[in-house]
């Protein structure tokens, strides 16, 4: 085998190994936030959305972490409109924190359902490529501590796709509703991730961890 051929084979092997390692890292079960991770100010929207999931939404929904602990450099208090506050009252939820992450392009809101056991994380991304943002969300859902199953996926008014993921364990359901590919005048992605008890009637049950 010539030296050029050997180099080609080695290059292919390195690429394959890198892809395999990346895939393994992406599907590893999420075990908690990374205190050293940083927001990219006015930067990569997909990266910052992944940050929102791993460092804010998942700690809140899964671990019930203190929302005040999510404030880091690049995570600042968001201004909320009167219509948003009115919607909170209509939905009977208590908003604990609302943040802009990286820039006002990404807003994340943490709340509790009033009068019931429910923790919500609402995410809005105003601008970006809907399909890539959706894929970033789903990649994080694949790392959930217990399996989440896609219940439906369909186009809806003003969005290219809306899908529901959910799973139930230990008498509580974890759910994610994702709307992506917003048409003109609508956010590129809107998503809500939440845990509720008693379990959601449409979510499959998983055996409790030993």
C-alpha positions, 0 to 999 in steps of 0.5 A: 500500500502506498504512503498516500493510500495509508494516509487516506485510510488513517484519515477515514478511521479518524473521522469515523472514530470522531463521529462515533465518539460524538454520537456517544456523547450526544446520547449519554444520559443527562446527570446534571448541569455543568457549572463551568459552561458559558453562554455565547453572547450574541452568538450561536443560537443553537448552542445557546438553546442547548445551554438553556435545556442543559443548564436551566430547563432540565435542572428545574424540571428534573431536579427542582433546582433553585431558579436563582442559581441559573443566573450566570454571565449572559443570563439576564432578567427579561422584561415581560409584557402586560399581555404575557403577565395576563396569560400567566394569570389565565393559565393559572401559573406562578412565574418564578424567573424569566431570562434572556440567554445570550441575547433577547433572541432567546427567552426562558421562563420558569413557572409553577402551576398554581394549585397543582404539582407542576414545573414548567420551562417555556422557551422562545427563540425568535430568530433561527433555522427552525429545523436545526433548533428543533433537532437541538431540542430533541437531542437533549430529550434523548438524554432524559433520565428516563425515555420520552416517547414522541406522541405526535408530530404534525403541521399546525397553523403558523408552524411547520411542525408541532410535536409532543414527547412524554414519559411517566415514571414514579407517578409523574409525567415529563412532557415536551411540546415543541413548535418549530419553523414559525411562519412570518411574524412568529417565533422560529421555535416555541417549546414548553418542557414540564413535569406534572403529577398526577401523571398525564393520561396519554404518557406511557409509564416506565418502571421506577428505578430500583 
